[in-house]
Amino acid sequence: MPIDSVQLSQTLICFKTDPDRHGELAMALDYLAGLFPHLTVEQFSDAGVRSILVYAAPQRPTVFKIILNGHLDVIPGKDYQYIPRIEGDKLYGVGALDMKSNLAVLVHVFAELVQIVDYPLGLQIVTDEELGGFHGTKYQIDQGVRADFVIAGETTNFAIAHQAKGILWIQVQFHGETAHGAYPWRGDNALVQVHTFVAQVLQKYPTPPQQMWVTTVNVARIETPNMSFNKVPDCAELWLDIRFVPSEYATIVADIAALLPATATYTILAHEAALYTNPDNPYIQRLQQITTTVTGQQCELYGAQGSSDARHYMAVGGEGVEFGPIGGGIASDEEWTSIAGLARYATILREFLLQPK
């Protein structure tokens, strides 16, 4: 049965698939899996996080030529945003832009073409991309899933993100010496250590005045167990979310560690390589050519500030991009996607999958 992308988008928006709503995520995933009764739907589960991989073969191909990658989890919104609404060309709702409508198109085009194309084509649907994709896409890769080329259906306004910054999530523990708050010189204030360190980090990696292709640092959390006004805190913890440009992958941890006081320790929670696929890649060139023809505007290549699950394939020799339709208000109260844009997105993907290079 043909799949209507707009109708499916509305259905998916109604599921409250916030990252911590595992029941809703499971129901949405099962709903999508049920759309493919005549295909193989391989189920994965890691640390309570579920994902699926769909393909038209009794056994998983050793290497897919192309995988379409999408996620169901969303940045949470207000209750009314889970009720989709259409105003003119705009479809509003939580995840309308990131990325339930995009996923609906991936599902639609995949279902239409998977048994027509003469190469292994896969559809990968995960539920933890907003949390890093470690138990979804990365776990599937750890279980042997491979692809020559991956399209992560993130919204890019019909540009192609062929590179994206890497991720370093680091927790730093600062150790000082306690004292009475009236005699601060007798102690070593761990929070002051945090302050000094953050100032040094931001001096090395200043926050740009606007979007730029540079390494950035977000101070995500500072805490101490101290609950007293008149005590010098002897310990504190800092969380940093660092998005680094590809050239700094090998040096970023050492550069940050060099700024720490000798008594501090740190824990790396994530050190993810940046996404990079050469612009000369024939898949990129073909996708760029088709997009330019369909939209009537030059399809640009760019570097994304955020990341997507496509980056996980870099570690196993795969290549990929982020590519999706147009919209606005991502993660805001008025998140929307263009209905006409979804139709063009489907046309581009259809032509690309029929002749990818």
Sequence and secondary structure as in RCSB ss.txt:
>XXXX:A:sequence
MPIDSVQLSQTLICFKTDPDRHGELAMALDYLAGLFPHLTVEQFSDAGVRSILVYAAPQRPTVFKIILNGHLDVI
PGKDYQYIPRIEGDKLYGVGALDMKSNLAVLVHVFAELVQIVDYPLGLQIVTDEELGGFHGTKYQIDQGVRADFV
IAGETTNFAIAHQAKGILWIQVQFHGETAHGAYPWRGDNALVQVHTFVAQVLQKYPTPPQQMWVTTVNVARIETP
NMSFNKVPDCAELWLDIRFVPSEYATIVADIAALLPATATYTILAHEAALYTNPDNPYIQRLQQITTTVTGQQCE
LYGAQGSSDARHYMAVGGEGVEFGPIGGGIASDEEWTSIAGLARYATILREFLLQPK
>XXXX:A:secstr
    HHHHHHHHHHS   TT HHHHHHHHHHHHTT TTSEEEEEEETTEEEEEEESSSS  SSEEEEEEEE    
   GGGGS EEETTEEESTTTTTTHHHHHHHHHHHHHHTTTSSS EEEEEES GGGTSTTTHHHHHHTT  EEEE
EE    TT EEEEE EEEEEEEEEE B EETT GGGSB HHHHHHHHHHHHHHHS   SS  SS EEEEEEEE S
   TTEE  EEEEEEEEEE GGGTTTHHHHHHTTS TT EEEEEEEE  EE  TT HHHHHHHHHHHHHHSS   
EEEESS  GGGGGGGGT EEEEE   EE TTSTT EEEHHHHHHHHHHHHHHHHS  
